[in-house]
Amino acid sequence: MDENFDCTQFFSFDTSLSMQEIVLLLSDLKNHEFLILKSDDIREVKKRYLEKYMSSYLIELKNNNFIGELQDWSNFESPPSIVKLFSDVSEKIAKNINITNYSIFLCKFAQENVTEDKILETKSNEILSALYNMSNFSYDLWMDNLILKINE
């Protein structure tokens, strides 16, 4: 039986930063009800699913409401505050000179050979508009999971 998982977000990157420095970069998310899980604490099924896209570090950002807020985002000009915060933190990480090969994974539901992953390449200052692709009100793409490869 194939394992699956749903509603979660991940950051993956290469870095020379310590885990303590990484957690500090993510502190704004932690303060807004995101649970930050380091690679050792992430379920193996999730790591197996993402391994073809991953860099050295994988961080899971659990917040049961985030994907719902993203899907309900109706007016591009007025993103939900949690989505704006996620975008701002994502951009801050992208601009850190000690971080390379940066990707953001947004999963509604994931199961090998069942769900569809879309990969978009985007610049750090375009993360918010790329996130809008997960909105039910965006008609540009349809996907189960969105993988943003951040290029500076």
Secondary structure, DSSP 8 states (H G I E B T S, - for coil): ---EEEEEEEEEEEESS-HHHHHHHTHHHHTTT-EEE-GGGS-HHHHHHHTTT--SEEEEEE-TTHHHHHHH---TTS--HHHHHHHHHHHHHHT-TTEEEEEEEEEEEEETTTS-EEEEEE-GGGHHHHHGGGSTT--S---SEEEEEE--
